[in-house]
Amino acid sequence: MVSLAKRMHDLREDHDETQRQIAQLLGVPVQRVSEWEQGRHEPRLDKLIVLADHWSVSLDYLAGISDNPKRS
């Protein structure tokens, strides 16, 4: 199973986005995004929902529970 941290990092890079852009989208410091991608902390559910919507993936995919990125 892929970790949330790795999935976030990979999706961000796949969309050619910087940590600064994601931080601005979510209204958090850049350091927070870095901590999430390092697996040191995890984002709250409301932030995960915004990210899943932003990247057009399911929450299960973002969390690494599923390998199917499609939302149902």
N, C-alpha and C positions, 0 to 999 in steps of 0.2 A: 504494500500500500504506500502511495506517495504521501509525504507529509504536507500539511497545510502550508508550511513555510516554503517548501520547494515549489509547490503548485503556484503560490502567489508570485514568487520570483520568476518562474517560467512564464506565466501569463503576462506579467508586466513586461518582460523582455520580448515576448512574442508580439506584443502590441507596440513595441518601440517606445515605451514610456519610462520616465525616470522615477526614482523614489520621490523626488520633489513634486512631480505631477500628481502622483497618487496621494501624497500627503495633502496637497491643496484640494484635491477632489473630496477627501474625507475630513478635512479640517483638523488635521493632527500634525504634530511636528515630524520632520523628515526622520529624525532619530527613531520615532515610534515605528515607522514603516520598516526601517532597517532592523529593528529588534524583532518584528514579526517575521521578516524573511530569514533571520538567523535562528528562529525558533525559540528565542528567549522569552517572548510573550506572545499571546494570541489576541487578535482583535475581537471586540465585542460583536455580538450577532448583528446589530444594526449596521456596523461597518462591513461585515461580510456580505450582507444583503446588497449594499451599495456596490461592492466590488463584483459580485456575481452578476448583477444587472449591467454594470459598466462593461464587463467582458463577455456578456451574453452566455454565461455558463450556469449550470445548476449549482446550488449550494453543496450538494453531495460531491460534485466534481471538484469544486474549489477546496473543500475540506479533505480531499483525497480518499473519500469513501467509495467513489465510483470512478471508473475510467471513461464513462460516457459524459461528454460535456453538455449534451443537449438537455434543455429544460423541458419538463413534462407539462 
